[in-house]
Amino acid sequence: MKRTVFAEILPFDKDTVLLALEAGVDGIITDDAYIEEIKGLARVQFIGSANVKRFALDKKEDELAYEEAVRKNPSQLQTLTKYEIIPVENLLAKPDIVSAVCLTVNSYAEAKLAFGILERGVEKIIVSSEGLSDIRKIMELAQTGSEAMSLEAATVTKIQSVGLGHRVCVDTLSVLEMGQGMLCGNSSAFTFLVHAETEDNEYVNSRPFRVNAGGVHAYAMMPNDKTSYLQELGSGTEVLIVDKNGQCKGAVVGRVKVEVRPMLMIEAKTKDGKKGDIFLQNAETIRLVGKDGKPVSVVTLKEGDEVLCHLDSAGRHFGMRIDENITE
């Protein structure tokens, strides 16, 4: 989910505006008189304070009034400055207004709470002047969000060289860390955690922004419970980065490299008998994630080793989940 974060800078202070912009906020809210002066600083939204409508939820009637206001004018920034969790949950449960609900937060802790309500959180927050000391942490939190993927160990049952194939390197705008990668596989029901190229070896420097993700036909798990074929990824696409604990964040694709390389087919099976497979380039720098959370090269991988995978129900149409009888 794309989170939108506004920094509210009242009273106006240009140094604080620059700090917020460097942190990566999506918009600045400040005194109307200064908007023209600062709007050339970055390609973000600059909103005069008078153009933001503020609500306090003290009783049920206030919740209904906010709901009506958002429904009538969803394009206007309308924020809740005082609220309890249950009324916000009620608002987030309404599909036609969920993307417009906005909360004003005063700290990192409040932002974390806002992003976790109903396990989906709000899509918009305003960080008040009081909370701007936490703005960098809040922006990192906004990128990470609350999405998580369940991971379990699967035992490698087969490793087979299959000759040449087109494989996809996904180069992101982020520097990834040990334990992070993308969930990819030949079926949306069984994906492998393919590790980023964070590790050095004696022949090749690390490429911590890169995931050598698999064959062009493979599925990749994407944000917001979607999938994409690796072939479909391109510059500007947001992909899902998952760590060894299943925690997720988004990363923007800088470029995609599709090249013909020697490939391996790797098959694995879970304890309850579910099977899955993936095609990966036959090279030392391509790694899966072992049960212990550490990267393991496909070159040294052995039958009987355990690697981290994500299991799901099959059934996708244009990347979106559907409920029908599909066998992959």
Buried (B, 14 or more C-beta within 10 A) or exposed (E): BBBBBBBBBEEBBEEBBEBBBEBBBBBBBBEEEBBEEBEEEBEBBBBBBEEBBBBEBEEEEBBBEBBEBBEEEEEEBBBBBEBEEEBBEBBBEEEEBBBBBBBBBBBBEBBBBBBBBBEBBBBBBBBBBEBBEBBBBBBEBBBBBBBBBEBBBBBBEEBEEEEEBBBBBBBBEBEBEBBBBBBBBBBBBBBBBBBBBBBEEEEEEBBBBBBBBBBBEBBBBBBBBBBBBBBBBEEEBBBBBBBBEBBBBBBEBBBBEBEEBEBBBBBBBBEEEBBBBBBBBBBBBBBBBBBEBEBBBBEEBEEEBBBBBBBBEBBBEEBEBEEEEBEE
